Amino acid sequence: MTTPIVLPWPLQSLLEAVARAVLQPGDRPHIDFSRPIGEAALVSPDSVSWRVFKNPLSLFIGGVTAVIMELAEPRVRTGVWEHTSFRLNPIRRLHSTGLAAMVTIYGSRTTAEAMIARVRRIHDRVAGVTSSGEAYCANDPDLLNWVHGTAAYGFVQAYHTYVRQLSASERDRCYAEGVPAARLFGATGAPESEAELETLFQATAGRLDRSTIVLEFLEIMRSAPILPQPLRPAQHLLVSAAVDLVPGWMQALLGLTGHGLHSWEAETVRQAGALADRLVMETNPAVQACRRMRLPADYLYVHRSAVGARP
């Protein structure tokens, strides 16, 4: 059994404010994950995904890992770098991406489906040609399969490595749980297991290449004021933790070997990840979604879960 944590008021209030600023910035329409009462999400509350995605630290790390891997594919890289605001306004882009992940997992089905439909309409306008002359379109199922596969890998591996080990069957469950939403996005061949993910890696490896854009992305993630000032030193550590999760062969391909963590730093991240997994915050979409489903706020924190099992 895990034991939930509610910190003393001043610290709890500070963390709630940080979470609110990250997930519900003032320049975006507010999303209330606690409404409408009783409406199910695309993923069930008893899923592995609901427990994995509740952890803000592993979500940050896994999200950076996912983008590193996405940018290794030249068509995806060109689409992201030329058609999004990442270079000019990385924080706003991170807000959008993080919020989309939360809505997909915890939002009501109505909210999630509407959000996914908007994303697909935006992707319809994203098309072009890479520097090598290869055409691309953001709604290409092959590219979406790569994006969703690497995203699932990043989030699952970050939780497994820095929070709590997941068994092989639990990792497979987490991949499979994301497939219905992936199909709504247009990823018709998103991997449903680690074995299918490995097949995707092998099939795509020959298309990947090194680019200075990956290094530029990492520098943005290290230097942009994403975390509040007192936590800013940890930002560099979390980015290095994300690099460590990229498969070794891909690190070598991208020129990232040696950009990861020292052993003592990895242990520090693991301790922080385990602590974050016990911290119940009302601003966390996972907590709000539990209330929407008439479940206790600490449902994902105190119930015995298979995510604690070791392979």
N, C-alpha and C positions, 0 to 999 in steps of 0.2 A: 504494500500500500504506500502511496505517496502521501506526503503531508503538505497541505496548502500553506502558504505564507501570506499574511497581511502585515505589512511593515508599519512602524510607527507613523502617525499622521503626517508629519512634515515630509518625510521621504516618500511615503506612498503618494502623497499629493503631487510631489515633483515628478515622479515616474508616470503618474496618470496624465499630467500635463504634457510630458514628452510624447507619450503614446498618442495623445489626441492631436498634437501638432503634426506627427508623422502620418497618421492614418486619416485624419479628418482636417486637413489644412483649411484655413479660412477662406481661400479663394475657390473652393470647390463645393458643390452641393453636398449637404450632409446626408450620409447614409445611416439609417437607424437599423442596425442588425437585429434589434429586439422586436421589430414589427415586420409584417402583421403576425400577431400571436397565433401560434400553431401551424404556420405555413412551413412546410419542409424545405430543406435546401437540396441542392443537386447531390449532395453527399450526406450520408446518415450520421447522426450524432455518435453512434457506436462504432464508427469507422476508425481505422488507424489514422486517416488523414486529419480528422478533427483534433486528435491529440498531438500530432506532429506539427500542424500549422499554428497551434496556439503559442508556440515559443518564439518570441520576437528576435532573440539572438540567432538562433539557427536559421530563421527566415532571412535575416540580413546576409548571413554567410552564404547560405544556399542560393540566394538570389544573385549574388556576385559571381559565384561559381557558374551558375547557369548562363549568365551573360558572357563570361569569358568563352565558354564552349560554343555559344551561339555565334559569337563574332569570329570564330575560327572558320565558319562557312562563308565564303566570299559573297554569295548572293544575299544571305541574311545580313552580313556585315554592312554591305552597301545600303540595303534598305533601312537598317537602323540608323546608320550614321548620316545618311542624306535626307531622310524623310521624318526624323523625329527631332525633339528639342534637347537631346542628350548633351551635346557639346555646349549649347548656349544656356540651358537651364536644367542641369542634371538633377537638382533636388525635386523640381516639379515632375520630371519624368519618373523619378524613383517613387514619388507619391502615387502617381497614376498606376505604375506597375504593381506596387505593393497593395494598393486598394483593390485592383482587379483580381489579384490572387485571393484576397480575403472574401470578396463578393462571390467568387467562384466556389469557394469551399463553404462559407458560412452564411452567405446571403440567402434570403428566401428565393425559391425557384423563380418567382415572377421577376424579382430584381436581377437575379443572375442572368436569366435568359435575355432580358432587355439590355443589360450591359454587354453581353456577348454579341448580340445583334448589332449594337453600335460599333463595337470593335471591328466586326466584319465589314461594315459599311466603310469605315475608315481605311481598312486594308484594301478594299476594292480600288482605292485611289493611289495605292502605293505600288509603283512599278517603275522599271527603268532598266539600265544596262550597267554591268560591272565594268571596271577598268580594263578587263580582258575581253570585253565585248559580249558577255553572256547576259541574256535577258533574264529578268526575274519579276515576280509578282508576289506580293505579301500573302495573298490567299492561295498560293500554290500548295497543295496538300503535302508535297515532299518537304518543303521548307517548314511548314507548320508541324510536321511530324518531328523534325529535328528540334524545333523550338520547344515543343511540349515534352519531348523525350529528355532533353538536357535540363529543362526546368524541373521535371519530376526527379531526375537524378540529383540535382543540386539540393533540393529540399530534403529528400530522403537521406542522402549521405550526410548532410550537415547535422540532422537530428541524430542519426545513427552514430556519428563520429564524436560529436561534441555535446550531446545531451544524454542519450540513453540508447544502448544497443537494441536494434530491432532484429528479430529472427529473420531468416531467409523468407519464410512464408509471410511474415508481416510486411516485409519490403515488397514482395510481390503483390500483396493485397493493396498496398498504397498506390502502386502503379496502376493496378486494375481499377481502383476507385476513381482515378482521374480520367479514365477513358471516355465515359459519357460526356463530360464537359469538353474534353478535347475534340470530340466529334462535332459538338455544336460550334466550336471555333473553326472547324474545317479540317482538323488533323485526323483524317480517316484511317491512318495507320499508326497511331500513337502506341508505343510499346505497353503491353499489359503485364509484363514481368521483367525481371532482371535479364533473363535469357533473351527475350525479345529486344531489350535495350542493347545488349551486347551485339546482337545481330545488326541493329541500326548503326552502332558505332563502326562495326566492320565494313558495312556497306557505304558509309559516308567518309571513312578515313581518307580515302584517296582524293576527296574533293577539298579537304581542309588545307589551309596554308597559313604561314606566318604573316603578320601585319603589324605595323607600328600602331594601328588603331587600338589593338588589344592593350598595349602598354599605355596609350593615352587614356583609355578607359580606366585602367587601374590607378593611374595618377589622379584622375578626377575623383575616384572613389576614396582615395587616401586624403585628398586635400579639401574637397567640398565640405562646407559646414553642415553635414548631415546630422550628426549627433550634437547635443548641447555641449557648451564649452567644457564643463567638468569631465565629460566622458569622451572628449575629442581624442585624447591619446590612445584610447582603445580602438579607434576607428582603423588605424594602420594595422593593428593586430588582427582585427576581424577580416580585413582584406587579405592579409597573408594566410589566414586560416582558410579562406575561400580558395586561394591558389592551390593550397595543399590538397584539396579535394579533387582537383582536375586530374584525370588519369595520367600516370607518369609518361606514357607515350605521347599524350597530347601536350603536356607541359614541355617536353623536349621539342616537339614540333613548333610550338609557339614561342620558344625561347624563354620559358618561365622557370626552368630548373634553377633551384636555389632561391626562389622568391617566396618560399613558404615559411613555416614556423620552426623555431628551435623547440626541442622537446619540452623544456620548462614552460615555454609560451603555450604550447598545445594543452598542457595540463591546466594552465590558468583559464584558457577558453573553456575547457570541459567543466571546470568548477563553476564558472559563470553561467554556462548553459544549463547545468543541473539546477542551479538556483533559480534561473529565469523560468524553468519548467514548473516551479512550485508557486510562483508569484501570481496571485489572483488580482486582476485589475479590471475594474468596471468598464474601462475604455477599450478593452480587448474585444474585438469582434467575436471571438470564441465564447467569451462570457456572455455577451449580449445575445448571441445566437442560442445559447443554452436557455436563457430566460425566455426567448421567443418560443422555444419548444417545451416550456413549462418544466425545465430541469433546474436543479440547484446551480447557483453561480459557480460552485466549485466542483461540478460534476466531472469535468475533465482532469481534475487535479487529485481527487481522493479515491475514485473508483479504481479497483485493481484493473490493470490493463495489460494486454498481451505485449504492449510495446516495451515492457520491462524485461521480457524474456530474452535470453541469449540464444544464439544459434547453436 
